[in-house]
Amino acid sequence: MGVDVDRVQVSCFDVRVLKLGRTVSIAPSGELDLSTLPQVETQIAEVLANSPGTLVIDLMRVTFLDSAAIRMLLGIDQLSVEGSFAFVLLPGPPAVQRAFAIAGVLDRLPLEGAGRTLN
C-alpha cells in the first residue's frame, strides 16, 4: 500500500509600502508575474491617487518577473513623464535584470545605480 502525496507549490509573495514625506516606496518580494501583479497594481493605484512627489519601485527582493510586470513598469514610467511625479526603479537581482535586457528595455526604464548592468 503506497501513499500518494500531492504537492502544492505555495508562492510567497509580499508587497511592502513605505511612505516618507511625498516619496513612496513599493517593494514587492517574490515572483512578480501575472498572478501577483494585481496586488502591486492596487498599491500603485492607491499611491498615485494621493499625488506622490516620487514613486520608488524597489525590485531588490523580486526573484522573477514576466512580461506583464515589465509592461506595468513601462506604463508607470510613461505616466511619470506625462504626470507630476518622479519614478525611480531600484534594480533587482541578476535574473530580474536579465529579463529587462532580454526584453530590450534597460534603456527605457529609470533604473538607479548599477541597475543597467548584468553583473
N, C-alpha and C positions, 0 to 999 in steps of 0.2 A: 504494500500500500504506500503510494507516494503522496507527497504533499505538494499541492500547487500553490505557488505564491505569485500573486500579481504585483508587479512593480508599478508604482505610480511616482512619476517624477514631479516633485514639487518645486516650483520656481520661487526662489527667494528674491523678491523684488520690493524695493522700498523707494520712496521719494521724500527727501528732506527739503524743507523750505526755511531759509534763514533771511530775516529782514534786518537791515542795518540802515536806518535813515531811509533814503529813497532808492537804495540799492537792495535788490532781492536776488538771492542765490537759490537756484533749484538744483538739487543734487540727487539724480536717480542712482540706484545701486542695483546691479544685476543685469539681466538681459533687457535691452530697450528695443522692443520689436512690436509688431502689430498687436500682440495680445496685451502688452503693458503700456503701450503708447497712450491710451485714453486717460490713464492715471496722471501722466505727466502733462498732457494737454489740458486737463481740468485745472491743475495747479497753475499752468501758464496763463490760462484764461482769467483766473481769479487775480493773478498778479497784474496782468495788463489792464484789467478793469479799474485798478487803483492807480494808474498812471505812474509807474516807477520811473526814476531817472535812469537807472541801469538795471538790466536783467542779465544775470550771470547764470549760464548753464554749466554745471560742473560735471564733467564726464569721467572723473578720476576713478570712480567705483563702478563704472559700466563695464561689463565683461563682454558684451556683444551688442552690436546694433545692426539693424537691417535697413533696407532702402526706404521704408516708411519713416523711420527715425531720421534718416538723412534728409528726406523731403520736408519733414517737420522743421528741422533746424534751418534749412534754406528758407522756408517760409517765415520763420521768426526773423531771420536776417533781413529779408525783404520788408517786413513790417517795420523794423527798426529804421531802415533807410527812409521809408515813407512817413514814419511817425515821429514821436518826440521822445524816444528813449534810446539809450545806447545798449548794444548787445555784445556781450563778451562770452566766449566759449572757451572753457578750460579743457585742455586736451585729455583724452583718455589713454588707457594703456596701448601698447603697440598694436594689438588686434583691432582696436577701435580706429586707430589712426590709419591702419592698412585699409580698412573699409572705406574711409574717406579718399584715400589715394586711388583705390580701385574704381571708385565712383567718379573720380576726376574732379572732386570738389574742394580739395585742400586750399586752393587759392580763392575760393568763393566764400569761405567761412571765416569769421573773425576769431581765429584761434590765437590764444595768447602764448607767449613764450616759445618753447621748443615744440609746440603742437603741430607745426607744419612738417616736422621730420618724422622718420620712421625708426628712430633709434631703438 
